[in-house]
Amino acid sequence: MRRSRLLLPALALALMTACQGSSPEPGKEPVATDTPSAEKAATDGRMRWSEAVVWDGDLNACRQGGDAATRDCLRDAMRSGGASSDAITAAEQLSTGGELAYVSAWHEHDGLGVATVEYPFRANTNQGTRLVDAGGKRIDVDAVQLDDALRADPTVQAVLKANPQATPFAPAQAAGTTALEGGGIRLLYRTPLRDCHACPDVGQLQIGYDFDAKRNFIGQQLVPATP
């Protein structure tokens, strides 16, 4: 009886190990395929975006009926529309919080990836931008919020004093590039400040996204905009 009790934990451990499968080799990522399980496994952000994540197809099937616009419908429409497994994975990564999205365009800018993100079922602001650094980190330039640091800026304070309800309204627009010391680069994006979506601009936030010489993201900051 004692021997049986000792064997049970070892047997359970062996079964758990067999169910979990072997881990990928260090420095390697699991290979994505066109199966739902592979897409789900890749949504933790390990897959590096490239031009392979782009898809531009027909989503009419997901516009029929009030409940048609779902993650499953988007995935199925992309599959039937010839999307690559990388494109489907990127859409899974982007489609969070009940909002659906996919990458509709990609280009390289001085060693950085610039992805155009499509939000097909939004009433307004159907596009956004992600910057992708050398390590695959994605930076959402449309995620600017009026936090305490921005509110402390004198220029922003002046805008908010005259327009207390002003808030950033995406999408941000590219506003140029400047060189940084040591071979780095800063990409500038401007986001308008408005009281409402249809209201006129009352100001703007210009944010600089900084990358080092190897094109790794090192931070962002408010940059005064020149006329």
Residue, then its C-alpha position, 0 to 999 in steps of 0.5 A: m500500500r505504501r508503494s502505491r501511495l508513493l507512485l501516485p504523485a509521480l504518475a500525476l506529475a508525468l501525466m501533467t507533463a505529457c498534457q502540457g507538452s514540451s517548451p520551445e527551445p530558448g530563443k525560438e518561438p512556436v511556429a504559427t499555423d492556420t489553426p485556431s489554437a496557434e492563433k490563440a497561443a500567439t496572441d501574447g505578443r511574441m509574434r513580431w509584426s511585419e508586412a506579413v500581418v497586412w490584410d485588406g479584404d471583404l467584411n460584408a459577411c460580418r455586417q449582416g445582423g446586429d450580432a454579426a460583428t464578432r471576433d469569430c466572424l472577423r477571423d473566419a472572414m479573414r481566412s476565407g479572404g486569404a489572410s495569412s496566419d500572421a495577419i489573423t494573429a495580429a487581428e486577434q491581438l488587436s481585437t480586445g475589449g469588444e472592439l474588432a481591428y486588423v492591420s490594413a497597411w505596413h511600411e518601414h520608416d528608418g528601421l521602424g515598422v509603421a502599421t495602419v490599424e483598421y477599426p471596421f465597425r467604429a462609427n468614427t475614427n476607423q484608423g490608427t497607427r502602431l509603431v513597431d521597434a526593433g524588438g517587436k514592441r508595439i507603440d499605440v500613438d493613439a493612446v494619448q491621455l491627459d494624465d497628470a504629467l501632460r496637465a502640468d505642462p504650461t501650454v496644455q494648462a492654457v488650453l484647458k483653462a480656456n476649454p476645460q472639457a477639451t480632450p485628445f481625439a484620435p487619430a494622431q497624425a505624423a508630424g515629422t522626424t528628428a535625429l537624436e544624439g548617438g544615432g537615435i530617432r524621434l517620430l513626432y505625432r500630433t493629436p488634436l484637442r477638442d470639446c467633442h468629436a465634431c467640435p473644432d480643434v482648440g489645441q494639439l498634443q505633439i508627442g515625440y516617440d524616441f528610439d535609440a540607434k538600434r531602433n529600440f523604443i526608449g520613451q515618449q514625451l510632450v514636444p512643443a509644436t511649431p506652427 
